[in-house]
Amino acid sequence: MSITLTENAAQRILTLINEEKEASLLMFRIMVSGGGCSGFQYSFLLDEVVHQDDHVFEDQGVKIAVDEASLSLIEGSQIDYVEELIGASFQIKNPNASSACGCGNSFSI
């Protein structure tokens, strides 16, 4: 499997999905786009559409959708969900990133 989830991340995603009306159709989509303070930035959303260039994985009962361009940048990554005093967020441990910004939402290759 190319993308994995920690138990915390899987539980949080399943909670978010179960709060939605069409829960059985939803996937956790991970996207990478240009921007952020380090060159690339991550974004996440719940989605029910599988696009032609998507790769779909399943881990701990969660379907994960990643487009082909994004997958090449995050292959082998682990998604975690962390709750801290400053807030809660999904964080990616990306073995392909050469550096990341302090917030963890941006990286460079």
N, C-alpha and C positions, 0 to 999 in steps of 0.2 A: 504494500500500500504506500502511495506517495505522500499522503498527508494523514497525520494521526491527531487524535484529540486526547488531552488528559481527561481524567474522570471529572474534574471540576468543569472543564469546557463542555463536555458532553451533557452533563446534568443541566448546566445553564441553558444550552441551546435547546434541549428537549423541553425545558420549562417555557422558554420563549415560544417555541413552536406550538405547544399545547395551549397557549393563551390565544392563539389565532383561530379563526373560524374554519378554515380549510386545512387543519393541521396535518392531515395524512398526505397532503400534496406538497408540503413545504420542504425545502432543502436549505442548508446553510451555504450561502455563496461567498467565496473569498475572491477578491479582485485585487490586482496590483495595477496602479496607474502612475504615470509620471507626476512628480510633485513632491511636496513635503520638504523638510529641511535637509534631507540626505539624498534626494534624487528620485526615489520611488516611495509610494505610500500604499498601505493596506487599507482595504475597506471591506465591510461585511454586511450582508443583508439576508433576509429570509426570502426565498424565491421559489416559485412553482414551475418556472419555465426552464426546460433543458434546451440550450442552444446547440447548433450543429457542431461548434468547435469545443464544446464542454467535455470535460472528463468528470465522471461522477464516481465517488468513492463512498464507502459506508464504514463507519467506525462507531462502535458502541451504540448502535441503533440510530445514528445520525447520518443522513445522506449529505455529502459535501460536494458541491459543484464548483469547478474551477475551469476557466477558459484556458485554452492551450497556451496563449502568450503568458498569462499569469503563472501557469503551472511551471513553465520553464524557469521562472524566477524563484519559486518557493518549493520546488520538489524536495521531498525529504523533511519538510518542516513539521513541527509539532505546535498545535494550537492549545493555549492554556487560557483559563479564565481566572483572573486575580482580583481579589478585593483588598484595597488598601485604604488608608485614611483619606487620601485625596480622591478616591473614587474606585470604581470597578471597571475592568476592561478585559477584552480579549487581547492576548499577546502571542506573538509568533516567535518561536525559536527557529530561525531560518539558517541552516548550515551554509547557504549560498551567499549570505550577506557578509561583506567585508567590514562594514561598520553600520551602526544604527544611531538614531538620535536618542536623546534622553527620554523622550515620551514613549519610545518603542513602536510608534506607528509609521515610522519612516526608516528607510535603509538604503544602502548603496551596495553595488556588486563590484 
